[in-house]
Amino acid sequence: MISTGDVQSGLRKLESLLRVIKYPEDVDYNKLSKGDPSAFLPIASFTLTTFSPPFAELLMTAGFELIGKTDLRFTDTLYKLLRDVFHYKPVLSKQQFFQLGFSQRKISFICDIINLVLQKHGQLKKPKVRRPVSHSDVGVEGHTVNPDPPSIFREPFIVNLAKTPSSITAIASSAEEFPSCPPHADVDSFISSTNEITNVPIAEEPSDGTVCVSIS
């Protein structure tokens, strides 16, 4: 904040801040040195509405409309948001701002506005620090192995030999085509060797001719 010194030192300070916010318009330093309000208003408008989109959005959300206003209405809103958003009290009144003169106070005022917006812009653009994820935060579902996977072939496979004599006859007759199978090999041995199924227990044949084969 500029409180002492001549106008030229204030203008140098303002010029430095304008480079920081990349002010695109031409600056009439002659009018600034005379305290002409028409030279200060465009700088204030750019700083509040264009330089920082996040800050401009914040003002819109808070109900501070600055675009499309007359100079008087713009200044009224400017003083209000400085009070409500920044808790800042200007170094000159609105009546003094619109008068010719008070150049040093006006330069100090504009520099304060730019610095306040720069500070708020940095706060709004600061990335949020994410908390590292600990093992306790990981859901159990992500690391749980199904303790009881779906059972496959747990139910006994039922073969009713009494109702399929033709199938057994066909299997027995085809055993002669395989030289590795003895001519008189029983049907159970033949099924085991040709289909490469080992350790398949065959249940005892019930009285009704139904054989229960359990495949695990």
Protein Blocks (a to p, Z undefined) as FASTA:
>chain_A
ZZbdcfklmmmmmmmmmmmnopabdcdfklmmnopaklmmmmmmmmmmmmpmmlmmmmmm
nopafehpafklmmmmmmmmmmmmnopacfbdfklmmpgcjklmmmmmmmmmmmmmmmmm
mmmmpccddddddfklpcfklmcccfbdcdehkbccdddfklmmmlmmmmmmmmmmpmkl
cfklcfklmmmmmnopghiacddddfkopacdddZZ
